[in-house]
Amino acid sequence: MTGLAEFRPVMLVTGVLVATLGAAMLLPALVDLAADNDDWMIFASSAMVTMLFGLGLFIANRGAPKGLSTRQAMLMTVISWVALVAFGALPLHWSGIVPSYTDAFFESMSGLTTTGATVITGLDTAPPGLLFWRGLLQWLGGLGIIVMAIAVLPMLQIGGMQLFKAEAFDTAEKILPRATQISMSITLVFIAMTGICAIAYMVAGMSADDAVIHAMTTVATGGFSTKDGSIGHFNSSAVEWIAIVFMVLGAIPFLLYVQMLQGRFRPILADDQVKAFMGFLAVTILAGWMMAHFSENHLGMDGLRHAAFNVISITTGTGYASTDYGLWGPHAVAFFFIIMFVGGCAGSTSCGIKIFRFQVLVEAVRQHISQVMYPNGVFRAHFNGKPIEDRVVASVMSFFFLFTASFVILSILLKMSGLDTLTALSGAGTALSNVGPGLGEIIGPAGNFQSLTDTQKWLLAGGMLLGRLELFTVLVLFLPRFWRS
């Protein structure tokens, strides 16, 4: 297959996804209609435009060959995400809540990639449909990320994700007959978890609309809030503890929840990745608690709550803030900058480098040291009780190199665009790790991204896409070899 014929399956899938997004726009239209807000017309017209474009693409490419090659899968992933972001920005732009399409695109990209960086101020008085749309974007993005991590990325053998290929589809055969059923089971788990989280928030004192939107962005580890003060606005320890629980649940592989529903509890208890993630959180929360306490900002149990909330929020890439942790001292700034990159587990809604890659790296280093000490010995790196293939180690090493290179280049470009060093470094880190708030006065937990220039916003939006699609999927499109038959 060469030429345009090769693009047909890609356009077919993109058309279906765009039309689905258009249908989803009718939900915030109903929310505005129920609240007697005229913005429902903006969502209705955005939905019409989006659905017409999506259905047009679908009809034009009907009869395209089924199945995708590796090249088509990579193209489909990037093109569909960019198309969804571009159309997701329409209601934001047409509503006038942001001054330009650049701002709307940035907000939409931040939503669908579950980053949580925002350019909107005055959220407390924003129309209800618009707040619901931001939450829905993150919720759909979180669900899309899980499905992508289970079905697409392992097939493309990207960044060591092939570790989960056999596992995902062995599991599929043992538990459910087809991958589509796995996706359906995960969707149902995702919906149920969101519902339980919303009810918990309501019990803790949130209004129904705030509870539903925050539940969507908590489970998706996204971080968009309905308030300028984020979760800190509610000034409620109950709300923060609920958020802590569901941020952690959102950062654990959703396939494990499907197995639990089948009555198999051992996988979640025995999973190396989950154990390492929980261990990492325990150590970093303790460190954060010490900083909060000794800076005399939050003492005793109050300090533990704020440390647990903000450490989990940044590590999982949710990006909620309950307090300005930049005030906990210069060491706290460095601490939060480092944990920003870690991320949660593969196959969850979480972002960042991901725990399993650090585990593979440690195993590879341990194997190398053993080989140096005992040249005639035979040593194998293991993950989840299985030997790690050399090409998986190479793939993970390549990911670390590319992540570091992308971070350095993006930081330099942001610095050249006029940002100070801390803002440029943390901006690049927060975009690539899909975290949300950066550090410093401008984009820190107490600020937002509105005052940045259009160039800086486009650079950061590109960084968010790069980080969310695991680098390789996007960067490979820039290789001339990729486009040759």
N, C-alpha and C positions, 0 to 999 in steps of 0.2 A: 504494500500500500504506500503510495507516495502522494505528494501534493495535497489538495484539498480533501481528498477522500480520507486521509489519515486523521483530519480534524473532526470529521463527522461524529464519531462516538463521543469525543470530548465536548462538542457543542450540544449534543443531545443531553448529556448528563447536566451540563451547565444550565441548559434551558429548563430542565425539570426543577433544579435547585432554585433558580431565580423565580420561577412561577410559584413555588412553595413559599418563598420569602414574601412575594406579593400577596398571597393568601393570608400570611401571618400579619400583614399590615392592617387587615380588617379588624383584628382584635383591639389595637389601641383606638381605632375609629369608633368601635362600640363603647370603649371606656369613655371617650370624650362625649359621645352622644348621650350616654347615661348621665354624665356630669353636666350636660347642657352647655358644652363648650364647642364653639364653632370650628375648632381645629379638626373635628372629625372629617371635614371635607378635604383637608390636606392629606390625611391618611387614606381616604377613599380614592382620591385622584392618584396618589403615589402607588396605591395597590393596583389600580387599573393599568397604569403605565408599566409597572414591573411585571404584572401577570401577562400583559399583551406581548412584551418583549420575550419573556420566558417561553410562553406557548408558541410564539412565532419561531423561536430557535428549535423548539422540540418538533414542531410540524415539519420544518424545513429539513430536519435531519432524521426523520423517521425512517426506519429500514436500514439504519447504519449497522455495520457488523457488531455482533455482541462480543463482549470480552475486550479487555484493554491490554495493550502491550505496556512494558515498563515506561517507555517514552510517553505514551498517551496518558498513563496514570499520573505521571509527573506534571504534564501539561494541564490535565484536567484539574488536579489539585490546586495549582496556582491560578489558572484562569477562573475557576469557579469561585475561589475565595475573593479575588479582586472584584469580580462581577457582583457578588453578594454585598461586598462593602460599598461599592459604587452606588448600587440601588438602595441599600440600607440608609445611605446618607440623604436621599431625596426628601423624606418628610422632615428631617432635622433642618435642612436648608430652607425648604419652602415655608416652614413654620415661622422662620425669622428669629428663632432663639439663638442662632449663631449668625455672625455677620457675613460669612462667605462659604462657598462650597468646600474650600480647603479645611475650614473648621469642622464642617459637617462630615467630610471624609475621614478626618482624624478621629472624631468622636465615634463614627461607625466602625472604623478599623479597631479602635480601642475596645469597642463593644464586642464585636464578633471574635476577636482574638482573646477575649476575656482579660485584657490588660487592665482597664479601669482608670487610665489617665483621662482627665476630662478638661475641656476648654469652656464648659458652661458654668457661669456663676448665677446665683439667684435660683437655685434648684428648689428651695423651700416654697417659692411661689410659682414654679413652672406648671404648665397645664398637665393634668393627670395622664392623658394619653401619651404625651411625650415622655414622661417619666416611666410609664409602663413599657414604651417602645425600647428605651435604653436597657431596661431590665430584660426584656424579651430577647434583644440582640445578644446579650451575654449568655442567656439561658440556651438559645439555639446554638451559639458558638461553642459552649461547653459540651453540648451533646454531639456536635459535629466533630469536635476534637477527639472524643472517646472513640467514635466510630472510625475516624481516620487512623487513630493509633492502633486499632485492632485489625482493620481490614486493609488499609492502603500502605502505611509506612513499613510494616514487616515485609510486605511483598516487594517493596522497593529496596529493602535491606539498607535502610538509612540510619546512620548513627548508632548501629548496634541494635536497632529495633527488631532485627531478624531473630534475636533471642526469644521474642514473644510469638514468632510465627507458628512454629510447630505447636507451641503451648495453646495458642488461641484456637487453632483449628483441630487439634486433638480434642481439646475441650469441647469444641463444637460437635464433633462426632459422638463424643461420649454423652454429653448432656442433651444437645439439641441437634436435629439433623442438618440444618443449614445456617450459613453465616447470617442470612436475613433474619432468622429467628433469634440469633444472638443479639443482633442490633435491636430487634423488637423487645427482647427481655431487658436489655440495658436501658432502653427508652422508658419502659415501665418502672424500673428501679429508680431512674432519674426523676420521673414524675412523682412517684410515691415519696421519695426523699424530700423533694421540694414541698410537697403538701404537708408533710410532718413538720418541716422546718417553719413553714408559714403559720401553722397552728401554734407551734411553740412560741413564736414571736408575738402572736396575738395574746396568748396567755400571759406573756411577760409585759404586756401593756401597749404594744404597737397598734396603730389603727389597721384595719383590714388591708387597705391599699399599700401602706408602707410595708406591712408584713409579707404580702405576696411578692412585691418587687424585691425586697431584701432577701427573701428566701430564694428567689431565682438567681440573684447575683452571689449569694453565699455558696449554694450547692455547686454553681458553675465556677467557683473560686474566681469571680470576676471583679467584684468590688465597687461597681456603680452603686451610688446611694441616692435617695430622694432628698437628701439634705446636704447643704454646703459643708456642714461640720461632720459629715460621714456618720459612722455609728456613735461617735463621741457626742453627737447632738442629743441622743436619747438619755445620756447620763445614767445608764442603768446597768448594774452589774449582771442582772439576769439576762438581758439582751446580749451582753458581751460573751457570757458563758455559752449561750445557745449558739452564737456565731462561731465560737472556738470549736465546739463539737462538730458542727456541720462543715466548717472549713477543712477540718482533719478528715472527715468522711469523704468529702469531695476530692481529696488528694490521694485516696487509696484506689487501686485498680478496680474498676466497676465489674470486671469479669468475676472477681472474687465474691461480689455480692450475689451475682447470678448463681454461682456455685452454692452459696449459703442457702439460697431459696430452694435449691435442689436437695438440701439436707446435708451438704458436704461442708463441714465447718473446719476441717483440718487445713485445707489450702490457705485460708486467711491467717491461721495461727502459725503455719510453718513457712510462710512466704518470706524469703530473705530480704526482699525489698521493703516490705512493710515493717519488719523488725528493725532494719537499719534506719528507716524513716522515723519511727517512733523513738528510737534511741537518740537520734540526732536532735529531735524536738526537745526531748527531756534535758539534754545537755545545754542547748542554746537558751531554753526558757530559764534555766537556773542562772546562766550568765547574764541574761537580760534583767532578771529579778535583782541581782546584785547591783547592776548599774542603776536601775530605777531607785533602789533603796539608798545607795550611797551618794547619789546625786541629790538626795532629799526631796525629790519631786513626788515620789509615791512610796510611802513607807509600808512595811509589813505586808499583809494579805492584799492590800490595795495595789502594792507594787507587783505582787505575783500575778494578779489579774491583768494588769496593763502589760506586763512582760509577756505573759502567755498569749494574750490577744494579738499584740503587735508582732511578736516573733512568728507566730503561726500565720498571720496575715501576710507578712512579707515572704516567708519561706514558701508557702503554697502559691504565692503569686496572686493572692486575692486583692490585697492593696487597700483594705479598709484601714482607717486610723481612729484610735480612741483618744489619743493624746499626741502632742508633738515630742516624739522620742529624740529629736535632734537636741533637746534641752538636757538630755541625760549625760552630756559631756562629750568631748571630742572622740573618746574611745567608742562611745555608742554609735557615732556616725560611721566610723570604720567598721564596727560590728554589723550594723544593718546593711552596709554596702556589701559586705562579704556574703551574708546569708541570702541576699537578694538573688544570687545566681544559682542557689542549690536546687530549688524546686521540689516537687513531690514525686509520686511514683508514675511510671509509664502506664498508660491505659486509664489514667484518671483525667480530671479536667485541669489538673495543675500544670504549671509552666516551668520555665527554667531549664537547667542542664539535665535534671532528673537524677534521683538517688542511685538508680541501677548503674549509671555510667561511672559514678565514683567507685562503686563496688567492683566493677569490671577493672577499673584502673588500679585499685588496690591489689586485687587478685593477680593482675599481670605483673605488677612490681614485685609482689611476694614470690611469684613463680621465678622471676628473673634473678632475684637475690638468692633463692634456693639453688638455682642452676649454677650461679657463680661460685657458691660455697661448696657444692657437691657436683662437679662437672659430669660425673658418670651417672648421676641420678636421673630418674624420669619424674618430672613434675607437671601437673596440669592445673590450670586455673579452673575454678568451679563457680557456678552461680545457680542457686536453687537446687543444689545436689547434682547438677549436670555439668559435664566438662564444657568449657567455653572454647569454641573454635578460634583458630588464629585470625581468621578474617573478621570475626566479631570484634576481637581486640583491636585489630587494625582500623575497623570502622569507627569504634569509640574514640581511639586516638585521633583519627582524622576529624571527628566531631569537635573534640576539645581544641584542636589547632584552629579549625575554622571559626569556632565560637570566639576564641581569643582574638583572631585576626579581624573578625567582623566588629568586635567590641572596640578594638584599637582604632580601626578606620572610622567607625561611626563617631567615636569620641573626638577624633581629630577634626572631622568635618563639622561637628557641632561647635567645637572650640573656634574653628576658623570662621564660623557664621556669627560669632560675637558673644557666645556664652562664657561665663567664668568656668574655671577648671572643674570645680565640684559639681556644678549644674550639668556640664557637658558629660563628665564621667558617669554621674548617676543617671542622667537622661538616657545615655546609650545603654547602660546596664538595665534600667527599668523597662526600656522598650524591647530589647532582645530577650529578656527574661519574662516579659509580659506581666510585670508586677503592678504598675500603676504609679504610685507616688515615687518621686526621686528623693534627693536630699538637698538641703539648702533652703533659702528663703523663697525662691521663685517656685520650684516644682516639688518642694518638700511636703510632708504630710499636712502642713497648715496652708499650703499654697495650691495653685493649679497651673495648667499649661496655656492659659488664655493669652498671656502677654508675650509668648514666643512669636517669632516671625513666621511667615508662610513657609519659607525655606526650611526652617527648623522643624516645623510641623510635618512637612513631607518627608524629611529625613527620618524622623521618629516613627511615622506611619510605616515607612519602608522597613525600619528596624523591627517593628511589631510583627509584620508579616513574615519576615525572615526568621525570627525567633519561633513563631507559632508553627511554621511549616518545617521546623527542624533543619534550617539552613540549606542542606543539600538540594532539596526539592526546588528551591528558588535559584540558587547559585548555578546549578547545572544548566539552566536555560541560557546562561551567558557564554557557554562553551560552544565554539563553532562546530565541534564534533557531534554535539547533541542533535544538531539540525541536519547533519548529513545522513543519508540513508545507510 
